[in-house]
Amino acid sequence: MSTATSPQLTSLTSEQAQQQLARDGANALEAAQRRTVWGRLWAMLREPMFALLVLAASLYLVLGDLTEGLTLFVFVLAVLALTFYQEGKSEAAIDALRQLSQPFAQVMRDGQRINVPSSDVVVGDMLFISEGDRIAADAWVLQADQLQVDESLLTGESLAVTKVGAAFDEALVHGQQPGGDELAAVFGGTFVVRGQGVVRVTATGMRGQMGRIGASLNQIETALTPLQKQTAQLVKVLAWITFGLCVLMILTLGLRNGAWLPALLSGIALAMAILPEEYPVVMAIFPALGAHRLAQEGVLTRHINAIETLGATTVLCTDKTGTLTENRMKVAALAVGEASTPRLFNINGESLPDDFHGLVEHAILASAPEPFDPMEVAFHALGQTWLHDEHLHPDWDLVQTYALSPALRAMSHVWRASEDAAHIVSAKGAPEAVMDLCHLSPALQAQWGEVVHAMASEGLRVLAVAQGRFVGDAWPSSAHGFDFEWLGLIGLSDPLRAEIPQAIADCHSASIKVIMITGDYPQTARVIANQAGLQGGETLTGDTIDAMSDEALSAHLKTVSVCARISPHQKLRIVQALKRSGEVVAMTGDGVNDAPALRAAHVGIAMGARGTDVAREASSLVLVDDNFASIVKGIRLGRRIFGNLQKSMAYIFAIHIPIAGLALVPMLFALPPLLMPLHIALLELVVDPSCSIAFENEPAEADVMQRPPRDTLAPIFGFQQMLASFFQGACVLVATGAAYWVSLDFSAEAQRAMVLITLVAANAMLIFVNRARNWVAVWVMVAALTLVLFGIYVPWLAAPLNLAPLDVSQLATALGLGAASVLAAWFCLGLLRYDGPFKGAEHG
């Protein structure tokens, strides 16, 4: 390893780190201004519904009706508390996701390397950084091994800069600026794109370079989704219609009898009745709580709008290793000797023959000394089990590395065995790349290619190993500058996850095309794909992709199920080609070079266990367990959320029809008002939890994964669904009219009670027929009916509400009319063979 001359690494103790953290505060940038409780309260009071409630209550007080005014203010507080609670649940869910998705850093504390949340990093910490990491804080580089950092976040320059190790110099620390090559300073928020290093933290949080330029990074975006924008537009249109009707009503009543303040109250009641202010509420609550549910399934949501898209996915591009397989690699077979008659050995617990010791020895030397990659872990484990001490070299120094690259799918390590001996060079990688390094003849390449094919046909991942020697320190610019000798092949097994075949089958039944994208040998990829259930379809290689035009690739991908020997830049081309074909693409990835493809996909999915910070930053979702089956659970949940949103919106539209009618019809026929602002506020306490809590808790339909993906361009609440909801609402309005007609001989208070009970009973049935049938929905229905019954039968509530108690027969009539109205609508729509809000709404 190239190491700068620096003092022995010394670490802080846990106690010192805690003291430093207490002095400096958390290593975090000031987030975008979070709303305080008072800020949230003020924002709610500015909503049209609350503004109307407060205005109506104030008018009652102006008119001298103290009881009604104060009662309405109580209802204002109740509606406010309910909305406050629901919004709080939404924000709490997002805050929980922020905590779950916070990055970690590897530091040395008490002489031990440990992972801590990046927010706990303090000045003086020794920080270990490597390819793919987001650097946690500004720091001084003590040791560097081919360390390159992307500082474009600070400089705007896309080219990575090289960092070198140097002895810590307090005088130079704070004078370093981002963007320069061959500097010994790194900066918080930037990414390591190559190599590794050890750095000493010099500034954290707002005292770092990122803080000084005023940048603010939030882990979870809260931008409006297309559905939210669509809904906001719908509410805006309805608001203007409501405004026009209200003005017309106020003018009509005012001119008719000259009582302008009561006319204004009637206009306010009409506005409250028509305005569907619940739409923005459900559009905020459903995705936020959905993201929380996804987290419980092992999928972290970094961008909330990804949930909207996830259920509409038509093509799912997935890695093989660790996503479809268990990522528990084990060396299964070795091949050495002559290409024409190779000697094969299957690892089955027997001791390793001497002929194979050199192959395993150099596979270990071509791996990281402290391996993290499961493949390299398998090499080390095999060596520890079967190699003798002369083939294990803990005292050798790694002096030069040549990383894997798209141009050469092999990595090489140069080792110094002693001061006066030649350097030992070890290489491992794709068989064709190592053959090229060894300059094998075409005939030998063909013979070894047959061996590779035979091993790959067993589902093994096949790598080749080579060795070489080099004298001097004038390293060649690439591994091609060494003289390598071919050693043989190593085959590794990685079993398929048990749940994958069912997950793939679920995708197929949901009309989602799955494409496996891997860097593996085509035959190995094909075997694993067949085991997973991706039978049929072509296998496309990276070389073939490079020879294709963009148009040809788009057309060809329609018949492809496996892409093998794929490099990261080819992943990006695959995503772009699928998008050109009109597909909604989800893509998994874990490496630095996967970031462009993840960002280009409609839904980028990063690996949580083995993924890099760069990949996670570019993604919308993070798989905690790297398991493909978790993606399928996410798709199922995405579809559930969308289906429940449609059910909720159908219900909201339907229930507002009778409420609006009861406010408007008496005005048209010069009748006493049936619903006053007080009653509409009471109904808000019924409708709000119904449309959000009841529908959000509804489980997915049994056949949700047997439906095709929804059209992302189609409106969430189309004309047919609106028509069906209008029909339901109209039936409820007729039922309330019947209740009014039946009660013509009653007092005005009893008439109002009959109408209100009919409406609440119908509301319960609307929840049921729009398919919210969970226990939460049942409790919401019971609570709503109980609330209204209290308002009728408790004298000190009935008086300010202008309601009167009903006898048993009257109560039964009202309940029966309400239930019958919705059941009649449901039956009629069934006869018309239209399943819109009942089942068709869930086809999205």
N, C-alpha and C positions, 0 to 999 in steps of 0.2 A: 504494500500500500504506500502511495506517495504521501508522506507525512511531513508537515513542516516541523522545524525545530521548535518545540513548545514545551513548557513545563509539564510535569506529571499532572494528569487530569485530577482535579480535586473537586469534590461535590459538596453541596450544602447538606446540612442535616435537615431532617423533617422539621425540627423546631425552628431552625434558622429560616427555612422557607416560609413557615407560618408567620413568623415575625415580619418578614419582608412583605408578605402578602397583606398583612394588617396595615403596614405603613403605606404601601403603594396602591392598594386596592386591586381588584380583579384585572387580569390581563384581557380587557375587552374594550372595544370601541363603544362610544356612546351610541346606543341604538337610536333608530328613528324615534321621535318623541312618542312615548307611550301615553295613552289617554289615562288620566286620573279618574277616580270615581266621579268627581264633580264634572269632569269633562264629558264622561259618558252620559251623565245625567242631563247635562245641558244639550248634548246632541240629540237625546231622545225627546226632550221637551220641544225641540225645533221640528220634530217630525209632524206632518200635517195632522195625523190622528190625535196626537197629544195636544197640539195647538188648538184644534177644534174643541176637544174636551174642556180644556182650561177656559176657552172663550165662552163656551156654553155655561159652565159653572159660574163664571163671572157675571154673565147676563142674568142668571137666576137671582144672584145677589142684588144686582141693580134693580131688578123688578120687585125686590123685597121678599122673594121666596127663599128665606134663609134655610129652611129644612132641605129643599131640593138642591140648593146651591152647595151646601155643606156635604150632602149625601153624594152628589156628583164628584166633589173633590175627593171624597173617600174612594170612589171608584177609580178616579184618575190615579191615585196612589197605588191601588191594587193592580191596575193594568200596567202601571209603570214598574212595579215590583216584579210582575211576571215577565215582562219583556227584559228587565234588567237581569233576572235570573237566567233566562235563555241565552242572552248575549254573553253573560258571564261564563256559561258552560262552553260556548263557542270559543271565547278567548282563552279559557283554561285549557281546552284541548290543544289549541295552537301553542300555548306556552309549554305544555308537556312535550310537544313535538320538538320545540326548540331545545329543551333539555336533553331529549333522547338523541338528537342529531348533532349535538355539539362535538367539535373535533377534539382529538386527544393528541398529546405530545409525549415523546419518550425522553425522560430526563434521568439524571443520576442523582439519587438521594440516599444518604447514609451508605454510600459506596455501592448501591445497587441500581441497575437500570430498571425503571418502572414506567408505566403509562399513567399520566395524569391528565385531567381536562386542561385544554389549552388555556382556559381562564385562570388556572392555578399556577401557571408558569411565572416565575419571579426573576428579578435581576440577580445575576450570579449563578443561575442554574446552568448546568452542563446539558445541552440539548443535542440529541442524536437525530440527524436528518438524513433522508435517503430518497431515492427517486419516487416521485408521486406525492410527496408530503407537502402540505401547506406549512410554511415556516411560521411558528407560533408567535415570534417576537423579534425585534431587532437584535442582532447578535454579532459577535466577532468570531471569525472562523479560525479555530485552532488547528484542525486537521481536515484535509480535503483529499478525496480520491475521485478525480475526474468530475468534480462538482460543477454543475451548470444549473443556473436559476433563471426562471422566467420572471422578469420584473416589469412586464408590460402593464400591470395594474397600476404601477407608480410612474412609469416613464412613457407608456404608449408605444414603446418599441417592441416588436414581436420577436426579435432574435434573442435567444437565451445568452446570458453572459457567464463567463467562467469565473469561478471563485478559487482562491488559493489560501492555504493555511499560513498563519504567521503567529509569532509570539504576541501575546496580548499587550497592547500599548494604550494605556488610559488616555494619553494625550491625543491620539488619533481617532479614538472611538467615535466621538460625536461630530467629527468633521466629515465623515464619509457620506457620500450621496449615492443613490441608486443609479444604475445604468452603466457603470464603468466595468471594463474587462479586467481580469487579473487583480481584483480587489479582495480584501479579507473581511468584508462586511456583508451581511445578509439582512433582509428587512422583513418584518412581519407582514403576513398576507400574501407574500410571493410564493412561487411553486418551484420545487426541485424537479427538474426534468431529466437529470442524469446524475449518476454517481451518488456519493454519500459523504458525510462529514460530521465533525463534532464542533459545536459552536458554544460560545459563552454569551448568555443573554445580557444585553446592555440597556435595553429600554422596553417597557411593556405598556400596553393599553394606549391611552391618548398621548403618552410621552414619546411613542415611537413615530417613525416616519409616516405611517398610515394615519395616525391620529393627528399629526401636525398639518396634514393637507386636508383634514376634515372629512375623510372618507368614512362611510358608515356601511357596514356589511350586515345584512340580516339573513339568517339561515332559512327563513320561510317567507316566501312572497305572499302578499295579500292583494295582488292586482285583480281587477274584475275579470271574470271569465266571460267567454262569449255568451253563455246562458244568462249570467247576471246582467250583462249589457242588454240582452234581448228582453229580459224581464223588466229591467228598468225602463226600457222604451215603452213596453206595454203599460206599465203603471203610469208613465208620463201621459200617454194618450188618454187613458181612463181618467186621469186627474183633470185634464182639460175638459173632457166631456162632463165630468162631475161639476166642475166650476160653472160651466154654462147652464146646466140644469138647476143648480142651486140659485144662481142669479135670477133665472126665470121664475123659480118657485117663490123667492123672496118678493120679487116685483108683483107677481100675481096675487099673493096673499096680502101684501101691503096695500095694493091698490083696491083689492076687494073689500077689505074691512078697515083699513087705515091703521091697523095695529102692527107697526113696523118691528118692534122688538120681538114679539111672538113669531112674526114672520121670519125674522133672522134666526130664531131658535129652530124653527122648522127647517130652514135652509141648512143649518149646521147639522141637524139630524139626518137630512138627506145625504149630505156630503160624507158623513161618518158611515152611513149605510152602504153607499156605493163604493167608496174608495177601498181597494183591496190592499191595504197597507201590510198585510201578512206576506205578500209575495217576496219583498226584499228580506224579510225575516227568515223565511225558510231557505232562501237562496244563500244566506250567510251561514245558517246553522247546519244544514245537511252536509255540505262539503267539509266543514270544520270537524264535526263529530264523525264523519266518514273517515277523515284522516286519522282520527284517534282510534277508530276501529281497525283501520289498516295497520297501525302500529302494533296493535295486539296480535295481528296475524304475522308480524315479523317484517312489515314493509313500512319504512319511514317515508313520510311525504315531505319533500323539501319545497315543492311548489303546489299549492292547493289546486290550481287549475288542472293539474295532471289527473286528478280523480275524475273530472268531467270527461277527459279524453280516454282514460283507461278502459272504460266500459265499451268504447266504440272502436277499440283496436281490431284491425283486420289481419295484420301480419305481425308475428312475434319472432324477432331474431334473437337467438340465444347462444351463449357460449356453451361449450361442452364441459370442459374440466371444471369441477366444483359446482357447476350449476345443474347439469344433468347427472353428473357423476358425484361420488362422495368426496372427491378430492383427498382420498387416503391412498396415495400411490404406494405400490410395492413392486420391487423388481421381480419380474416373473420369469424372464428368460435372457440368456446371454448367447452371443455367437462370436467366435474367433476363428482364426486359422485361414486357410486358403479359400478364396472366393468360390472356386469350383467345388470344393468339398469342405464346407465350413463345419466346425465342431459346435454343436448346439448343446446347451445345458439349461434345463428347467429347474428353477429354484423350488425345491420341495422339502426342505429341511435337512437335506444331506450336506455334508461339508463341501465347501467350494474347491474344485480342483485347482491346482497351481496354475494351469494354463490361463485361467480367467482372472488371476489376481491383478495383473497389470491393467486390464480393462477397467476393473472396479476402482483401482488405485487412482487412475487418471480421470475417471468420472468424478471422483471426490475432489481431486485437485482442480478440476474445471468448474467446481461449484463454490458457493460462498462458504468461507470457513465456519460461520455460524448460520446455517441455512434456515431460511424461512419458507422457501418454495417447497411444496410437498414432494416434488420430484427429487430435489437435492437432498431433502431429509431422508428419502428412501435410499439414496446412494450411501449417505453417511451411516445409516442404520445397518445396511448390508456389510459395509466395511468393518464396523465395530463388532459385528457378529462373526465374520469369517476371516478377516485379514490379520496377518501377523504384524508385529510392531514395525518391521522393516518397510512395510507398505503404507504405514500411517505416519504423517509428518507434521506433528503439532509444533515442531520447532522451526519449520521453514517460514520465510517471510514472503508475503505476496507483494511484489514490487510493481506489477503492471497488469492492467486488465483491458480486454477488448470486448465491449458489450455486444449483445445481440442487436442486430439492426435489420431493417427491411432489405438492405443490399446483401447481407450475409446472416443467415439464420443459424449462427453458431457463436459461442462465446469462448474466449481464450484467457487463461491466467498464466502469468509468468512468475516463477518462484525462484528465490535465492536459497539454495541449500546450504552453502557455506561461502566464506569470503572469497575463496580462490577458485571455486568450481564454476562450471558453466551453468547458466540458468536453465531450469526445467520449464518447458511450456506444455500445457495441457489444454485440449479443446474438446468441446462436446456441442452437439446441435443436431439439426436436421441431417439425415444421412446424405442427401445430395449436396448440402453445403460442406460437410466434412470431406466428402469425396473430392470436391473441388479444391479444398485446402491441401489435400494429399496428392493432388494431380494424378488421380487414378486414370488409367486408360479407359476408353469407352467400353472395351470388353469387360474389364473388371467392374466398372460401374454397373453394367447390365447384369452381371452375375450377382453382385451384392444387392442390386435392386430386386432380384427375385427373392432373395432371403428376406429383405425388408417387407416385400409384399406378403410372403408367407407368414411372417410374424404379425403383421398388421391384420391379416385375415382372422387372426385369433382375438382381435379386439385390443391388441397391445399398442401402446404408444412407443414408437421406436426411435431411439437416438443413436448416433454414432459417436465414437470417441477416438481421439488421435493424440499422439505425443510428439514432442520435438525438443531440441536443445538450442541454446543461443548464447553466444559469448559476447560480452560487452554490455554497455548501457545505452547505446544509440538505438532506441527502440524503433522498429519500422512503423510507418503511419497506420498500417492495418495488419490484421492477422495473416494476410496473404504473404507478408514479408518473411514468415518463418518457414522452415522446412519441416513438414509434418510427416509422421509415419502412421499409417492406418492401424488401429488396434482391434476394432470390432463393433458390434451392435449390442445395445441393451434394450430390452423390451419391458415396459412397465404396465401393470394392470391398474385400473381405477374403476371399481364396480359402479354400476348404474344405481342411482338412488331408487329405493323400492317403490316410492310413490310416483315416479316419473311416468310410467306407461299410462296410468289412470289420468294424470294431469294432461298428457298429450292427447289422450282420447277426449277429455273434456274440451280442449281447445278445438279439436276437429268437429265435435258435435255443436260447438258454438260458432262454426264457420270461420274460425281463426286459423290462418295458415301459419305453421311453425317452420322456420328455417334455422337449422343448426349451422353456426359459423365458427370455425375452429382453425387453428394453425396446424393441426395434426395432418398426418399422412392421409390421403383420401380413403384408402381401404380401412384404416382404423376408424375414421369418422363414420364410414358407411355401416360398419358392424355395430357401433354404439347406437347409431340412428335407428337401425332395424330393431335393436333391443328396446329402444325407447318407444317404438311405435311409429316411426317416421318411414314406414315402408313405401316403396315407390318413389317417384320423383328422381330427377337427375342429380348427379354430384358435379358441382362446378368448382374448378380450381382457380387459384389466384392468377396463374399464368394465362388462363383462358380469359379471365375478366380483363386483364391488361390488353389483350388483343381485340377486345370488343369496343364498339362505339357505345355511347350512352343509350341510344335508342335500342340497339341490339340487346344490351344488358337488361333494359326494362322489359323487353319482350321475353327474353330467355328466362328471367326469374319466375315467370308464371308457372314453370314446370320443374323448378328446382326445390329440393328439400334439404340439401347439404351443400355447404360451401367449405372447401378444405384448402389448406395451405394459404390461408387468407392473412394478409397484413393489415394493420390498422387503417391505412389510407384506402384500402379496398373496401373496408367496412363502410367508410363514408360514401363511397360510390354506390354500394349496395343500397344504403338507406335512401340516397337521392334518387336512385333508379326506381325504387318501390314507391316513393312519394310522387314521382312523375306519373306513375300508373294509377294514381288516385287512392293508394292504400293509406290507412292510418297505421303508422309504424311504431312499435315498441322495440327498443334495442337494449341489450345488456352489454356491460363492459366493465373492465376493472383497471386498465392501465392508463398511463399518461397519454399514450397515443390514441386511446379510444375516445378521448374527450370530444373531438370534432364530430364523430358519429353519434355520440350520446346527445350532443347539443342539437344536431340536425334532426334527430328522430322526434316524432310527436311526443313520445314518452321515453326519456332516457332513464335506464335502470342501472344503478351502480351496485357493485358488490360491497357489502358491509364488512365481511370478515377479511377478504383478501384484496379489496379494492383500494385504490390510491385516493388521496384527498383530491387530486385533480379530477379524477373520474366522478367522485361524489359531487364536487362543485358544478360539474357540467350536467349532472343528471337531475331528473325530477323526483325520482324515487330511489330509495336505498334498501336493498335486501339485507336484513340483519344476518340471516343464515345462509345467504348465497344460493338459496334453493329455488329451482324453477317452479316447484309446486306453489311457492308463496306468491309468485307472479299470477298464477291462475286464480288463487284465492283473491288477489287484488282485483283481477278482472271481474270475478263474480261479485265482489263488493261494489265495484264501480257501476256495474249494471243494476245492482240492488238500489244504490243511491239514486240513480237516474230514474228508475221505475217508481220509487217512493216519492221523488220530487213531482213526477207527473200525476200520481195519485193525489198528492197534497194540493197541487194547483187546480186539479179538476174539482176537488172538494171546495176549495176557497171560492172558485168562480160560482159553483152551484149554490152555496150558502148565502152569497151576497145578493142573489136574485130575489129571494123572498124578503130579505131585510130591506133592500132598496124599494121593493114593491110596497111593503108595509109603510114606508116613509112617504112614498110618492102618491099612491092611490087615494088615500084620504084627502090629500090636497086637491086632486083632480075633481073629486066629487063633493068637495066642500064639507067633508066629514070631520069630526074631531080627530086629532092625531092619535094614532095607535101606539106608535113608538116615538118616545122622546129621547133626547140625548142620554138621559139616565139609563134607559133600557138598552140602548145600543152599547153603552159602556159595559153594562152587565153582560151582554152577548159577547163583547170582546173577551171577557174573562172565560167564556166558553170556547170561542173560535180559536184563540191564540194557541192554547195547549193542544187543541185538536189537530190543527194543521201542522204543528211542528213535532211535539213530543209523540203523539199517537202514530203519525205516519213515519217518523224517523226510526222508530223502533220496530217497524214491520220487517220480518225476515224476508229473505229473497224467495221468490216463487220457485217451486220445485223444478220448473223447466227453464229457469233463467239462462242456463248454459246450453240450452237446445235451440236458442233463437239466434238469428244472424245479428251481427253488429248493427247498431243504429246508424242512420245517416246523420253525420255531424252537421250537415247544412239544413236539415229539417228543423222546424221550430219545436221547442219542447212541448208546446201546447197548441196543437194545430186546429184547423177549422172544425174538423169532425168531432174532435174531443171537446172543443168549445161548445158545439151544437148539442152534444149529448149532456154536457154539464148544464147548459141552459135549460134543456128539457127537464132535467131533474129539479133544478131550482124552480122552474115554472110550476111543476107539479106540487112542490112544497108551498108555493105562493097560493095556488088554488086551495090547498088544504087549509091554510091559515084563513083564507077567505070564507071557507065553509065553517071554520070554527067561529069566525065573527058572525056569520049568518045565523048559526045555531044559538049564539048568545045574544041576539038582538034584544031580547026581553030582560037581559041581566043589566046590572049597573055598569057604568063605564069601566070601573076598576075590575070587575069580574070579566068583562069582555076582553080587556087587555091581558088578564091572567090566562084566559082560554087561548088567545092567540100566541102568547109567549110559551105556554106549555107545548102547544102544537109544534111551534118552531123548534124548541129544544129537542123534542122527541124525534122530529124529522132530522135534526142535526146528527143525532146519534145514529140513525139509519144511514145517513149520507156517509158517515165515517165507515160504517160496516160495508155498504155496497161498493165503496171505492177502495175496498180491500185493505183496510187497516183492522186486522182481527187479532192483534196480539193482546197480552194481558194489560199492557200499559194503556192501549186504546180503550179496553173495557173499563179500566179505572177512570179514565178521562170522561167517558160517557156517564158513568155513575156519578162522578163528582159534579159534572155539569148539571145533571138533572137534580141532584141534591141541592146545589146552589140556588137554582131557580125555585125549588119547592120551599126552601128556607125563606126566600124573598117573598113568597106568597103567604105562607102560613105563620111566620113570625111577625107579630103585630108591629113591633118597632122597626122592622125592615119594610113591611108591606105599606105602611103609611107614606113614607117619603117616596116609595116607588110607585105610588098610586095603583096598587094592586089589591085584590080582595081574594080571600080563600074560596076554593071551589069544593063542592061536595064530591062524593065518590063517583057518582055517575058522570058529572061534568069533567072530572079529572080523567076518567077512563075514556070519555069521548075525545078529549083533546089528545091524549096519548095515542089512541087508536088512529085518529086522523093523521097525525104526524107520521106514524110508522107506515100506514097504508099508502100515503102519498109517494114515498120513496120506493116502496115495494112495487107499486103500480108502474112507476117510471122504469124501474129495472126490468119488469116483466115486458113492458111495451118495447123497450129497446132490444130485449132478447128476441121478441117476435120479428123485429126489423132486421135481425141478424147483425146488429151493430154491437161490437164489444168494446168500443172506445175506452171509456174511463174504467171499465171493469177488468178488462184483460189486455185490450189493445194498447193501453197506455204503458204496459210493461214491456212491450216489444222493443223498446228503445235500448 
